[in-house]
Amino acid sequence: MNKKSLLNKIRVKSSFNRELTDSIFNFVFEEIKKIVIAEKKFYISELGEFDVVHRKMQTVTDVNKQAEILLPPKDKLIFRPSRELINRLKD
């Protein structure tokens, strides 16, 4: 499922028009992005937890060139599903 199909599903199940549904959806996800950037963590009990994890610099070997490559450090977004979501998926 992508953003467009999710918005259509929300629009059909609610009494909102397309523009209002789109603006609410965009507002909610912009706020989630701001919280994740500021606090490095976001949690929704029914869904799960989003964490920003800092990855250290890594050294990898390029087999073709027989050389080592340094990968720069970076932040990575990790999602951990809640137990409630996991149990729903098992049923």
Residue pairs with C-beta under 8 A, 6 or more apart in sequence:
3 25
6 25
7 18
7 21
7 22
7 25
10 16
10 21
10 25
11 17
11 18
11 21
14 21
16 24
32 42
32 50
35 42
36 42
36 50
36 52
36 77
40 51
40 52
41 49
41 50
41 51
41 52
42 49
42 50
43 49
43 50
44 82
45 82
45 84
46 82
46 84
46 85
47 81
47 82
47 85
48 79
48 80
48 81
48 82
48 85
49 79
49 80
49 82
50 77
50 78
50 79
51 77
51 78
51 80
52 75
52 76
52 77
52 78
53 75
53 76
53 77
53 78
54 73
54 74
54 75
54 76
55 73
55 74
55 75
55 76
56 73
57 70
57 71
57 72
57 73
58 70
58 71
59 68
59 69
59 70
59 71
60 68
60 69
60 71
61 67
61 68
61 69
62 68
62 69
81 89
